[in-house]
Amino acid sequence: MSYLNLRVCQDPLEILTALNKMYEERSPVLVWQNTGDKRTTKNCYIRGIDYSSGRLIIMSLDSNRAFEFSQEFSIYIRGSEKSILFKREQAVIDSKRIVIGIPKEVRMYEKRANPRLVLGWDGGYNTHIEVKLNSTSKHKKEFVFNIFDLSLTGAALYFPLSDRVFFNPNDNILIHKLGSFPYKNPLEARVIYIKKIEFLHMGKRTTKMKMGIHFKHKISQEMLRSFRPAPSHSG
């Protein structure tokens, strides 16, 4: 895969989503360091994520071989989730593990055929949705959730943990309002995934639920263009 296909991501929720998935699945992580003409590589995995200190703990897949990295050079990390790629200038390295700060900027591969608009977890856009309380009941419950990202064919929403009990993958939902656009006839959508996300915001650990949904019918380009993406923050 060419590095030209990687996009810059500075959104903490999206970064933590990728890192947390890699941690839960114990997916392989390639770690390397360039020291002059020499490149040292190591196949690793994420052993833990310390949200309180904002640190990642990385350990080798081969516990019998020690790390041979220097603290004087940058560490590069490449993961399988969206081909996430980042580097850290500072790291605590011993024979068994590497401890680095959670990155604020990474490169990611965008696989989607329909580009998505990242609004951010505090982007200010909401959606009004309706879901049946169970498959046999006629009773429905309405929710107002925040929109994290949006494309022509779907969206990612985030919501409080307390509402998790009302949703499951493959549930059908009705969208009555998307941002400032009301639907006379609700837009039908299906829940693709639900996951818990933990990340740091202003130095505090925050936990939310994130839900991906797929629209039965595409929204218009005009509607998508009416949403403003979240501003990028450096640092």
N, C-alpha and C positions, 0 to 999 in steps of 0.2 A: 504494500500500500504506500502511495506517495505521501510525503509530508504535506504536499500542496492541498490534499483533501482534508486537512485538519483545520478546524476553526478555533479561534481564541474564545475561551469561556472564563468569565470572571464572576459568575453567579455562584454564591456559596452553597445554595440549596442543590443546584445541579451537580456541583463538584462533589458534595457529600453524598448525594444519591449514588454516583458512580463508585466512589470509594467504599461506601457501605455495602454495596452489592458485591464488590470484589472481596470484601472482608467476610461476608456471610457465606459466599460460595467457595472461599479459599482458592480463588482463581489465581493462576500464575502471574507473577510480576517480574519483569526483567529490569534489573538494576545494573547500571554500569557507570564507569568513571574513566575519564580520559586524563592521562598523566603523560604529557609530552606526546611521543609517538606510540605509546602503549595504551590499549583499552582493556580494562578489567571488567568482566561481566559476571553476573550471579543470578541464578534463577531463584526467586523468592516468593513470599506471600505476605499479606498483611496479617500480622498476628493480633493486632489490637488497634483500636481508635480511642484515644483519651480526649474526650470532648472538653473536659474541664481545663486542660492545659493546651488544647489545640495541637496534639501530637499524634503522629502515626508511628506504630511500632512494626518494623519489617524484619522478618527472619528468613533464613535460607531454607529452601526445600531439602537440602542435604545438610542435616544437622551435624554430620561428621566433618564437614569442611568449614574452616573459619573464614570470616570476611577478610579480604586483603585490600581494603580500601584505605585511603588516607583522608584525614579530616581537613587537609589543606586544599583539596580540590572539590569542585561541584559534583553532586550526585544526580544522575539522571534516572527517571523511573518511567517505565512504559507498562501499562496494564491492558488487559483484554477488553475491559468494559469501554466501549466506544473508542478503543485504541487510545485511551487517555495517556497523555505525555506531559511531563513537567520536570523541572530541575530544582534542586535546593542547594543554595550556596553554603548553608551550615547544616551539620549533622553530627549527632553523637554516635560514634562507631566503636563497638567492641567486637570481640571474636564471635559473638553469637547473634547480635542484632544491630539494627540501625534505627535510630530514633530521629525523626524529622518533623518539622512543622507542617500542619495541613496547608496545602498550597492555596493561595488566593487567586492564582491564574494558571490555567492549564490549556493544552491543546486537545481537542476531541474530534473524532470523525463523525460526521453527520450522515447517517445511513438513509434518512427518510427521503422518499421521492418528492414529498411536499414539504418545502422548507417551513420551519416553524418560527413563530415570533415569540421570543422570550420576554415576557412581561415582568417577571420577577416575583418573589414571594410577597413583596409589599408594593406591587405595581398599581394597586387601586382599582382593578377591574373585577367585577363579580359576575356570577351567573346564577340564575334562579332555576332550580331543578325540582323535579317531582319523582318520587319512587314509590312503588307499592310496598307496604310493610311486610307482606309475604306473598308467595305465588298464588295462594288460594283466597286471599282477602281482597275486597274491593276498596279497603281503606288505603289512603295514600298520605304521604308526608312530604312537606315542602322544605327545601333548604336553600340557603344563600351561601355559596362557596366562592372563594377567591380563585381567579384564573392565574396559573403560573406560566403556561405557554399555550399558544394557539396556532393551528394550521388550518388549511382548507378542509381537512378530513377529520380533525380531532383536537383534543385539548388535554392538558394536565391541570387538575384542580387540587388545591390543598384545603384541609379542613381540620377541625379539632378532633382529638382522639375519641371524645365522647360520642361522636356520630359514626364511628367505625362500625358499630353493630348493625347499622341499617343498610350496609352495602356489601356486595360480594362480586367477584369477577363473573362476567357474563350477564349481570343484571341489566335489564332495560330501563332507561330513565328518559324522562321528558324534560326538555329545556324550554322554559317559558320566556327567558330573557338572557341574552348574551351581551355582556357589557351594557351599553345603553340601548340595545336593539330588542324590543319586545317581539314575540312571535304570536300572531293570531292563532295559527295552528302550530302547536309545540314541535320543536325539532327533536326527532328521536335519536337516541344514542345508546351505545352499549359500553359497559364497564370492561376495560381490558385488563387492568391490574390495579392493585391497592397495596401500598407499602408505607411503613413507618419511616420517617426521616428525622434524623437528629443532626443539628448543626449549631454553629456558634453565631450569635448575633449580638454585636456590641459587648462582646466578652461573656455573654451568658449562653448557657446551653438551652436550646429550644427544640421541642419535639412537636411534629405535626404529622398528619396523614396526607399522602399524595395519591391521587387517583387519575389514571389515564382513561380517557373515553374516546370512542370512535363514533363519528356522526354517520347516521344512515344515509344522509344526503350532504354533499359538500356545501359549505357556506360560500358566499360570493367573494371574489377578489376585492370588491369595493368595501365589503364589511371588514375583511382582514386588514386592509390598508387603513381603516379608521382607528385601529388600535395603535398606540404608541409603545415601542419597545422600552424596556427598562434601561436607564442610563448606565453606562459602564463606569465602574469605580476602580481606580488603580490603587495599588498598595498591597 
